[in-house]
């Protein structure tokens, strides 16, 4: 899903790959961003860089520890106005899609 599809659906929020646009090739996106948008971009960029350096996704003034995802706990970093660690909020939906796609792949 991309930003234009989100708009057509009347939804707001980020889509897969949006963060990369702030960093590499969409000056217009960065120009339209709010102070909070830029704060989130900075936090996640720092987390990615630290993860690449030492295997730990950390950033300055980190409000939560970004724990690894595992089958039991399903930790998910929820990025919104605030950043928080939650149980994967869409787990049941993922299971439905996994079941549907698993059945389809057997056809």
N, C-alpha and C positions, 0 to 999 in steps of 0.2 A: 504494500500500500504506500502511496506517496502523498505529498502534501496536497496536491490538487484533488485527488480522490477524497481525502479527508474533508476538504472544503466542500465538495459536492455533497458529501454525506452530512454536512452540518456539524462536523466534529472538529475539535481543536486538539492541539497537542503535537508531539513530535512523531515522526515516522522513522522507519528503519533507515539509517544512513544520514539523517539530518545533521548530526554533529559534525560529520566529515565536511559538509558543505560550509560550515562556519570556518573551518580551519584551512581549507585548500582552494576553493574556487568560486564561492558565491559571496562576493563582497556585498551584494544587495541584501542578502539574508543577514549578514552581520550588521549592516547599517540599520536594519529594521528591528534588531533584537533589543530587548529591554535589559536593564541592569541585572535583573534576576536571571534572564536567559544567559547572559555572558558569565555570570557567576557559576551556573551549572556547567557550561562549556569548559570553563577554566578548571573546575573540580574534576570533571570526568577526563579531561586531557591529562591532567597531572596524575590521576589514578592509572590511566593507561600507560603513561611513561614509567611510573614507578613499578607497575606490574611487569613491564618489559625488562626493567633493570634488576629487580630483586624478587619478583614473583608475588609481590603483595600490592594490591590496588589501594593505595593510601593517598590522601591529600591533606593540605593544611586545613585546620578547623573542621576536621571530619566529625560529623555528629554521630555516625554509626560505623561499626566495623563491617566492611563488605566481606561477608563470609562466603566460602565456596558453595556452589550449588551441589546438592547431593540428593539421591532418590528419597531419603527419609525426610529431610527437613525442607527441601525445595526453597531455599533462601533466594529471594529475588530483590534486587535493589530497585525500589520504586522511586523514580525521579519525577517530581512535580514541583510545586512551589517550595517544598522541602524535600530532602532526600531521606528515605527511611528504608530499613530492611524489613521485608514482610514475607510471609508464606506466599508462594506463588498464587496470586489472586485468581488466575484463570486456569488452574490445574484441571478442573473438571471439563472445561471446554477443550483443552489440549487432548485429554483422554478420548473424548468423542471423536475428534479429528483423527487421532492416531488409529482408533478402531476402524473408522471409515476408510482411511487410506490403506490400512493393513488388509482389509477385505478386498479393496479394489485392486491392490497389487497382486492378489492371487488369481484374478480373472485371466 
